[in-house]
Amino acid sequence: MKEKILLASPHMSKEGYEQEFVNEAFKTNWIAPLGPNVDNFEKELATLVGINHAAALVSGTSAIHLALKASGVKDGDIVLCQSLTFSASANPIMYERAIPVFIDSDMDSWNMSPKHLEEALIKYPNAKAVVVVHLYGLPAKMDELVSICKKYNVALIEDAAESLGTTYKGKYTGTFGDYGIFSFNGNKIITTSGGGMLVSNYEERVQKVRFWATQARDKARHYQHSDIGFNYRMSNVVAGIGRGQLKVLNERVLKKREIYFMYKEAFKDIKEIEMMPLNDFGFSNCWLSSMTIKGAITPIDVIVALENENIEARPLWKPMHLQPFYEKFDYIGTDVSEKLFNTGLCLPSDTKMTKEQQQRVIDVIRGLFK
């Protein structure tokens, strides 16, 4: 069996930064949730992306959930959500018994279409929140999306789970909306094994998020709860890994982009292949190098050919409005997200991958188009 090439996997620093912070947690016995690493991870990430406040949580999903609560989303409220995304963008809407309405993407950004968002807000003028995603590290059209949300007075939540290190017109994604969320799952550009972060410039709201995330325990000698709480706070050990990973974020972004451009150069003469769009208005972290295919060869043909060589690849996310659980909910758009799903796939983008390993991927794909 040939050596396995992964789609994306954890990549600890060669300097051992993560181990230093974790060892400090063990040395001081700060093993439980909260502690110096959590406090500093929040401060360091907030400083990095240029925002005032952050709350470290157990996952990006929990961060979206608490961003929705902080936006005032309640039972029966409408929440507009990008359709072309992973289910974690939509599932927290259901946690609050709200009603999702899914919005199509546009082809030149792969992210939420401003045109269709405005159509949705005309149809649902009382919508409580909008969840926009920066898919695969590609920045959405934030100027237009922010303007529309302000026009209709609706909260904007940025799902930047895949886009840490990505900028839009020089400003980091996750910092344009009322709330931004990041994920540190094992496959993300930096990882804490599992974890997430909510960021915002609203200090009072972030304090409330921290309160909810620690079981909503009131200030009292006894255990008293005046609100529903959640066990969502990040542990001090996990946060130590995150602090070490932050030190190599720029290296990881550069490697991801190097991988993307090697694919782009390798396939430039194959008219059936088009790599995901990098637009002048943004700088993408290229979290997963993705492409679309037209013609007789399908994404599944490519995925199977790669699997036969022990290489991991995956289809693009299946749009939420096509998912069995969500198909009963409204969808505003045409067929862009569906077309991308039907024609697209994600290529191995592991930052530990060598050029020789990437060439193996390229050779398999080029062989299909001879």
N, C-alpha and C positions, 0 to 999 in steps of 0.2 A: 504494500500500500504506500502510495506517495505521501510525502509530508502534507499534513492538513494545513490549508490556508483558510483563516477565519475571516468572517465579515468584519468584525470589530470586537476587540477584547480588552480587558484591563491592561494598562501599561504603567507600571510603577517607575519612578525616576531611577536612573542609574546611580545617582548620588545618595539615594536612600533617605531623602527628605521625609517621606511618609513614616518610615520606621522611627526616626528621631522623635517626631511628635507623639507617636503611639507609645514608644518607650517612656516618654515623659508622663503620659497618662497612667501607665502602670506604676511607675516609680512613685507618683504622688497619690496613687489609689483613686484617681478620678476615672472610674470605669462606668459608672451609671450615666444616664442622660444628664445633660448640662455639664458645665465645667469650663475651664479656661480655653480649651481648644474650640468649643462651640462658640464662645463669645468672640474669639479672635477670627475664626473662620467667617463668621457673619461680617465682622468689620473689614476683613481683608477682601472678601468678595465684593462687598458694597463699594469699597474704595476703588477696586479694580474697574468695575463697570460704571462708576460715577453716579451712584445713587446714595440716598441718605441712610436708609434702614434696611435690615435684612433679618429674616427668621429662618434658622436652620431646622429642617424637618426630616421625617423618615423617608420621604419620596417626593418626586415631582407631582404625583397624583394628589397626595395630601396637600401640597402647596396650592394646586388648582382648587381643591375643595375649599380650603380656608380663604382663598381669594374670592371665591363666589360668595361665601358667607360674609366676608368683609364688604362686599359690594351690595349687601342687603338682599341677596337672592333667597326667596322663600317658596314654599309650596305653591305651585300653579304659575309661577313667574316664567316668562319667556326668556331663554338665553340663546343667542345666536352663536353658532359654533362652526368653524371651518370643517367641511366634510372630509377633505383629503388629509387625514391625520391618523395617528394611533388612537385606540379607544380610550386611553387615559385622558385625552383632552375632553371627551364627552361624558364619561362615566360619572364624574363628580357632580354633574348637573342633576343626574338621577338621585344622587345621595340626598340632595335637598328637595327632592320631589318637584323639581322645576321641569319645564317643558323645553327640550332642545329643538331648535330649527336650524337646519344645516345649510351652509352657504358654499357655493361653488368656488373654484379657484380660477385664476386666469393663466393662460398658457405661458406668458412671458415671465412670471415669477413663481409659478406653481403654488402660490399661496392665495389667501382670501381675495376674491375679486371686489374691489371697491364698488363697482357698478352694482353687483348683486347684493352687497351689504346694504346699499342705500335702498334698493328695491325691497329688501326684507324689512327695513326700518319704516318704510312707508306703509307696508302691510301690517307690521307689528310695532306701532309707535310707542307702546308702553314696555318694550323689551327692557330687561333689567341690566343685562350685561352682554358683552361680545367677547368671545374667545378666539383670538387669532393665533395662528401657529407659524413659526419660522421653520418650515419643513426642510429636513436634511441640512440645516444650516444656511438655507437661502433666506435672505431677509424679505419680509413682506413689504408692500408699498405703504410705509407707515405715515407719510405726510397725508395721504388721502384718507387712510383709515382713521387716523386720529381726528382729522377735520370732520369726518362724517359722524363719529361718535360724539364729538362736542356739539355738533349741530342738533343732534337728537337727544342730548343729555343722557347718554348711556355709558355705563362703566366699561372700560377697556382692559381686558386681561390678556397679557402676552404669554403664550406658551412658548418659551424659549428653551425648552428641554434639550433640543438638538442644536442650539445655536450659540452656546457660550463661546465668546471670542469673535462672533460675527458683529459687524457694524452696518448701520444704515446712515449714509451721509455723515460718517465719522462718529456717530453715537452708537453705543452698544445696544443691541437688541435686548429686550426685557426691561428697558428703562423709559419707554415712550408712553406706556399705558398707565392706568391707575395702579396696576399690580403687574409684576413680572414673575415668572417662575423658571427655575432651572432644575435639571435632573442630573444626578450623579450615579445613575445606574451603571452596571458593569460594562455596558457597551458604549457609554457616552465618551465625549472627547477627554474629559477627566472624570474619575470615578472615586466614590468612597465605598464601593461594593454595593451600596444602596443608599439613597438619600436624596434630598432636594432642598431648595431654598426659595422662599418668597421674598421679593424685594419691592420696596415702595418708598415714595417720598412722604407718605402720611404716617408720621410717628405714632399717633394715637391708634391707628388701625393696625399697625404692626405689633404694638403692645397687646392689642386685643387678640391678634393671631397667636401670639406666644401664650396668652392666657388660655385660649381654647385648646391649644396643642398640649398643654400640661394638665388635662382633665378639668379645666375650668374651676380650679380650686380657689375659693375665696380666701381673703386674708383673715384668717381666724386660727385660734389655737387648735380647734378640732377640725375635722374634715367637713367642710361646708361647701355646697354647690348651688349657686343661684342660676346657673346656665348649663347647657349640655356641653360636655367636654370630650376631648379625643386624646389618645395616647400617640401623639404625632411628633414629639420632640426628638431631635437627633442626639445620639450618644456622643460622649466626649472622645471615645476611641475612634469612632467613625469620622468625626470632625477632624481628628489629627491626620487621618489619611487625606482628607480634603485639603487641609492646609499645605501638605507636601505636594499634592497634585497641582495646586494653584501656581506653584513655583515653576512648573514646566508647561503651563498652558500654552504659552507662545510657541514653544517648540512643537507641541502637538498640532497646533493650527498650521504651522509651516509644513509639517510632514503631511497632513491631510491634503493641503493644497498641492503639494508636490505629487502626491498620488493622483489627484484629479487631473492635473495637467499632463502627466505621463499617459493616462488613458486617452485624453483628448487628442494628444499628438498621435498616438498609436492608431486611432480610429478615424482620423481626419479624412482619409481617402475612401472610407466606406459610406456611401451616400445613404444607406439605410439606418445608420446610427447617428443619433444626436445626443450629446451630453447635456446634463441639466444646465439651465441658463445661469450664467454669472452676469449680473447687470451692473452698469456703471454707477448706479445709485448706492450700491452696497459692496461690502467686503465679506465674503462668505468663509466660514471655517471649513466648508466642504466636508462636513461630518461623515456622510456616506456619499461616495461618488456614484451617481445614478445616471441612467441613460434611457432613452426611448428608442424603439426599433419599429421600422415600417417595412412591409414586404412579407415574403413567405415565411421567413424565420421569426418565431415568436419568442417572447421573454422566457417562456417555459422551456423552449428548445435550448436556449442558452444556459438556463439554470441547471437543467439535466446534464448537459454536456460538461459543465463545470463540476457538478456532483460526481460524475464518473471519474473525474481526475482528483477527487477528494478536496474540492474547492467549494467554499460556502458562498452562496448568493441568494437573494430573496426578491420577490416581487415588490413593487411599491405598495404603500399602505392601501388597503381596500377602503374606499370612501365609506363614511359612516352611514350615509343615506342608503347604501346598498347592503348594509349588515342586517342579518335577520332580526336582531333585537330592535334596531332603530328604523327599519324601513317604513314603519307606520307614521313617523313624524314628518313634518313638512320639510321641503327642500327647495331652495331658491337658486336657480341657475340653469345651465344647459347641460352639456356633457363633457366639460373639460376634465373634471376630476376622474370621471369614469374612463375617459380616453387615456389619461395618463396611467391609470391603474392597468388598463388592458395592454398598454404598449411599453410599460416601463419596468426596470429592475434596478436593484442596488448591487453594486460590485464590491468585492473585498476592499476594505479601506482601513485595515488594521495598521496602526502606526508602528508596529513592530515588523511589518512586512518588508522584506528586502526587495530591491529592484529585480533580482533574479526571480523571486516568487511572483512579483507582479507581472513579470514577463511571461510566466507560465499561464496566468489568467488571460493575458492578451493573446497569446498564441492559440489557446483553445477557442476564443471568440473569433479571431481572424480566420481560423480554420473552417468555421461554419459559413463564412461569407465568401469563400473561394469560388 
